[in-house]
Amino acid sequence: MYADDPPCVTLKVGGSLYDLPDLGQRLRTFIEGLDAGRVLLFPGGGAAADVIRRLDADHRLGEETAHRLALRTLSVNAHFLHAVLPDFEVVETLPGVPRLAIADPFALLDGDDALPRRWDVTSDSLSVQCSRLAGARELIVLKSVPFQGSTEEAVAQGIVDPYFTEALRRFPIDVRFACLR
């Protein structure tokens, strides 16, 4: 991040939202209401990551191997988001986030050992790490269910992954939740 860069906000787009036929328009409407000079979308895993979970269960791939494969699905989902938001740029390096960007999680985080590689560390926690790397001032977690509470309550209710509060302890950032459904 550079001193003259406008503020950046990260939107973690939950994979449960990918079945919305008007996802692109909903994201645009949400973004229009933000006070941010730059917006970085971080894709959730959704059904693609669930496939890897099943493959791991069937073939005992091991958490590190499965986690790395799931990280690759996030890159596929980044390109899906680009297909519904073609004016957003998919970015593979940080800092220097353009005004409208989508993070390619595999390119950005595959060699990064800041977070453990296990199933309780999902795209929720990874979005915290990516927000730090991007110099974002806020992380907004977009989900399919309404939620207003603390991050600890979000973990307890299964809104975010079990590692989320630890990721925030390690990489502090303001977080809020929003329902896009």
C-alpha positions in Angstrom: 0.0 0.0 0.0 1.2 3.4 -0.8 0.6 6.6 1.2 -1.5 8.2 -1.5 -3.7 5.1 -2.2 -7.4 5.6 -1.6 -8.9 3.5 1.2 -9.4 -0.2 0.4 -12.2 -2.4 1.6 -12.2 -6.2 1.2 -15.5 -8.0 0.5 -15.3 -11.7 1.3 -18.0 -13.1 -1.1 -19.4 -16.2 0.5 -19.6 -19.2 -1.8 -23.2 -19.8 -0.7 -24.1 -16.7 -2.8 -22.9 -18.1 -6.1 -26.3 -19.5 -7.0 -27.9 -16.0 -7.1 -28.8 -15.3 -10.7 -28.3 -11.5 -10.0 -25.1 -11.8 -8.0 -23.2 -9.3 -10.1 -26.0 -6.7 -9.7 -26.3 -7.3 -5.9 -22.5 -6.9 -5.5 -22.6 -3.7 -7.6 -25.4 -2.2 -5.5 -23.7 -3.1 -2.3 -20.4 -1.6 -3.5 -22.1 1.6 -4.6 -23.1 2.1 -0.9 -19.5 1.8 0.3 -17.2 4.7 1.2 -14.1 3.1 -0.4 -11.7 4.3 -3.1 -10.8 0.7 -3.8 -12.7 -2.6 -3.4 -11.0 -6.0 -3.3 -13.3 -9.0 -3.6 -12.2 -12.2 -2.0 -14.0 -15.4 -3.3 -15.4 -18.0 -1.0 -15.2 -21.7 -1.7 -18.8 -22.8 -2.0 -19.6 -26.0 -3.9 -16.1 -26.2 -5.5 -14.4 -26.4 -2.1 -17.0 -29.0 -1.0 -15.9 -31.2 -3.9 -12.4 -31.1 -2.4 -13.7 -31.9 1.0 -15.4 -35.0 -0.4 -12.3 -36.1 -2.3 -10.3 -35.7 0.9 -12.8 -37.8 2.8 -12.9 -40.5 0.1 -9.1 -40.6 -0.6 -7.5 -39.3 2.6 -5.5 -36.7 0.8 -4.4 -35.1 4.1 -5.3 -31.6 5.3 -2.3 -29.8 3.7 -2.8 -31.4 0.3 -6.6 -30.9 0.5 -6.2 -27.3 1.7 -3.9 -26.5 -1.2 -6.4 -28.0 -3.7 -9.2 -26.1 -2.1 -7.1 -22.9 -2.5 -7.0 -23.6 -6.2 -10.8 -23.7 -6.3 -10.8 -20.2 -4.9 -8.9 -19.1 -7.9 -11.6 -20.7 -10.1 -14.2 -18.8 -8.1 -12.2 -15.6 -8.6 -12.5 -16.0 -12.3 -16.2 -16.8 -11.9 -16.7 -13.5 -10.1 -14.8 -11.8 -12.9 -17.2 -13.4 -15.4 -20.2 -11.7 -13.6 -18.2 -8.5 -12.9 -16.0 -8.1 -16.0 -14.9 -4.6 -15.1 -13.1 -5.9 -12.0 -9.5 -7.0 -12.5 -8.3 -10.3 -11.1 -5.1 -9.6 -9.2 -2.3 -12.0 -8.5 0.0 -9.7 -6.5 -0.4 -7.2 -3.7 -0.1 -4.4 -2.7 -1.3 -2.0 -5.4 -4.9 -3.0 -5.6 -6.7 -1.3 -8.5 -10.0 0.5 -7.9 -12.1 -2.6 -8.6 -10.3 -5.9 -8.0 -10.8 -9.6 -7.3 -8.1 -11.5 -5.4 -6.7 -14.7 -6.9 -6.2 -16.6 -3.7 -4.0 -19.3 -5.0 -1.6 -16.8 -6.7 -1.6 -14.6 -3.6 -1.5 -17.1 -0.7 -0.1 -20.5 -1.9 3.4 -19.8 -0.8 2.3 -17.9 2.3 2.7 -19.9 5.5 1.1 -17.2 7.7 -1.9 -19.4 8.4 -2.1 -23.1 9.0 -3.2 -25.4 6.1 -6.1 -27.3 7.6 -9.9 -27.5 7.1 -10.8 -25.1 10.0 -9.0 -22.4 8.0 -11.3 -21.6 5.1 -11.7 -18.6 2.8 -13.1 -16.7 5.8 -9.7 -16.7 7.6 -7.8 -16.4 4.3 -9.7 -13.2 3.5 -8.3 -11.7 6.8 -4.8 -12.5 5.6 -5.4 -11.1 2.2 -6.9 -7.9 3.6 -3.8 -7.4 5.6 -1.6 -7.9 2.5 -3.8 -5.5 0.6 -3.6 -2.8 3.3 -7.4 -2.9 3.6 -9.0 -0.8 6.3 -12.1 -3.0 6.6 -13.2 -6.6 5.8 -16.9 -7.0 5.1 -18.0 -10.7 5.1 -20.9 -11.2 2.7 -23.0 -14.2 3.6 -26.4 -15.8 2.9 -27.7 -15.3 6.4 -28.2 -12.1 8.4 -25.9 -11.8 11.4 -25.1 -9.0 13.8 -22.8 -9.9 16.6 -19.2 -10.4 17.6 -16.7 -12.4 15.6 -16.7 -14.9 18.5 -20.4 -15.3 18.2 -20.0 -15.7 14.4 -17.6 -18.6 15.0 -19.9 -20.2 17.6 -22.8 -20.0 15.2 -20.9 -21.4 12.3 -21.2 -18.1 10.3 -17.4 -18.1 9.8 -14.7 -20.8 10.2 -13.3 -21.8 13.6 -10.0 -20.1 13.0 -11.4 -16.7 12.1 -10.9 -15.1 15.6 -7.3 -16.3 15.7 -6.7 -14.9 12.2 -8.1 -11.6 13.4 -5.9 -11.7 16.5 -2.9 -12.2 14.3 -3.9 -9.7 11.6 -6.3 -7.1 13.2 -8.8 -5.4 10.9 -12.2 -4.0 11.4 -14.8 -6.6 10.4 -18.5 -6.5 9.8 -21.0 -8.9 8.4 -23.7 -8.3 5.7 -26.4 -10.5 4.2 -26.5 -10.3 0.4 -29.3 -12.8 0.0 
